[in-house]
């Protein structure tokens, strides 16, 4: 017994909440973590949320959580759940979240740390001046309603066809940067208004653009296949669907709450409001969510185009000459249909990932040719003072976690607690003393996102690696960061 929840230890890196914990649970809960991580998880109510998710109609196998789990809206951040539409399976907006397709992309370059270190502050300043970040910041890409509707239907290809990237970027983006079935007609007027000036903007909170250097090779064979080596400069972009996606979620929650009564669905938390996948409400949410997911991919594509331009001006060399290539882009908040074996049968399931990363194994049919041998790149950002990682998906993840992995370190304290902890010292100066240049719209934003506010990324990644959900490839160290 751990606290009020009777956890059963399944292995060194897996714990189970039994069906007996709450009447109405349809499946057990499973949490991937070690003893040390479990002690931190017990500090909030996220395990209760894992159990609550197990009430969803049509859920199969387990309600799951990754080691970066923490309290969220309905689902915990780090939560994973798959439902079977043929068995009354539901789609839950809370299982995707407000920032639909918040995700991260990793670029590799031909530069080395010694190329950027002497002018690092100037480079970070150039990025900060060119890339809009923070609350209320507008982007340069302005669209009318017809153009926005075309953009959210086409996704990343819309951006590439307009000069915001190259064709190779699409192949190296999850789902080629576009979910089919997006219907611009179901998106509210308010969502279009909120997203009208936000393409090519980072936003605030934990979103960032980071200049990094590879500092550890953890799998030499895979690192070589990815074209990565010690000292190489990489770039990481973390952002999502901005106000557009937030409004899509807000609009959809009202319909989902209505659907609970209409379809006689009982859940222990109204934040888990949902609708059957095959219902009109379920189909409408999926069509709108796909629009927001496509918006987010276009947003990151535009952010990458801005970044390439900054580097081109700064180093007086083209992005091609600088070998600025997209390694991969992955979504963290999304629901997608994927095929898995359930009770000996192949089933198409609706997989919710809320603060979790897809991690397909080598040979998966959805992977591009360049990653068939390696498996899907899994990008795990750290906080602005600690490492980030590149991993790859495994066959074991397909068996145990619906091909899912952690998405980051996970918060260890609230933003309010982080602000309190930062009183009396400068987080920015402490980072600069360690050689990390940070630029943001406010000191408050830096304090809220300080390294101490997050779990240790090295420990989180070690858990998913030892649990067999992913293989470590390289580790990257932050050099300079811009944030909202």
Secondary structure as GFF3:
##gff-version 3
##sequence-region A 1 484
A	DSSP	beta_strand	7	11	.	.	.	ID=ss1
A	DSSP	beta_strand	14	17	.	.	.	ID=ss2
A	DSSP	three_ten_helix	19	21	.	.	.	ID=ss3
A	DSSP	beta_strand	28	31	.	.	.	ID=ss4
A	DSSP	alpha_helix	35	41	.	.	.	ID=ss5
A	DSSP	alpha_helix	46	53	.	.	.	ID=ss6
A	DSSP	beta_strand	62	70	.	.	.	ID=ss7
A	DSSP	beta_strand	77	84	.	.	.	ID=ss8
A	DSSP	three_ten_helix	85	87	.	.	.	ID=ss9
A	DSSP	beta_strand	90	91	.	.	.	ID=ss10
A	DSSP	three_ten_helix	93	95	.	.	.	ID=ss11
A	DSSP	beta_strand	103	112	.	.	.	ID=ss12
A	DSSP	alpha_helix	113	117	.	.	.	ID=ss13
A	DSSP	alpha_helix	120	130	.	.	.	ID=ss14
A	DSSP	alpha_helix	145	154	.	.	.	ID=ss15
A	DSSP	alpha_helix	156	161	.	.	.	ID=ss16
A	DSSP	alpha_helix	167	171	.	.	.	ID=ss17
A	DSSP	three_ten_helix	174	177	.	.	.	ID=ss18
A	DSSP	three_ten_helix	184	186	.	.	.	ID=ss19
A	DSSP	alpha_helix	189	195	.	.	.	ID=ss20
A	DSSP	beta_strand	208	217	.	.	.	ID=ss21
A	DSSP	alpha_helix	220	226	.	.	.	ID=ss22
A	DSSP	beta_strand	232	239	.	.	.	ID=ss23
A	DSSP	alpha_helix	242	262	.	.	.	ID=ss24
A	DSSP	three_ten_helix	270	272	.	.	.	ID=ss25
A	DSSP	beta_strand	275	276	.	.	.	ID=ss26
A	DSSP	alpha_helix	280	315	.	.	.	ID=ss27
A	DSSP	beta_strand	325	331	.	.	.	ID=ss28
A	DSSP	beta_strand	333	342	.	.	.	ID=ss29
A	DSSP	beta_strand	345	354	.	.	.	ID=ss30
A	DSSP	beta_strand	357	358	.	.	.	ID=ss31
A	DSSP	three_ten_helix	369	371	.	.	.	ID=ss32
A	DSSP	beta_strand	377	380	.	.	.	ID=ss33
A	DSSP	beta_strand	388	393	.	.	.	ID=ss34
A	DSSP	alpha_helix	395	400	.	.	.	ID=ss35
A	DSSP	beta_strand	404	405	.	.	.	ID=ss36
A	DSSP	alpha_helix	415	421	.	.	.	ID=ss37
A	DSSP	alpha_helix	427	433	.	.	.	ID=ss38
A	DSSP	beta_strand	437	440	.	.	.	ID=ss39
A	DSSP	alpha_helix	443	448	.	.	.	ID=ss40
A	DSSP	three_ten_helix	451	453	.	.	.	ID=ss41
A	DSSP	alpha_helix	457	466	.	.	.	ID=ss42
A	DSSP	beta_strand	470	483	.	.	.	ID=ss43
###
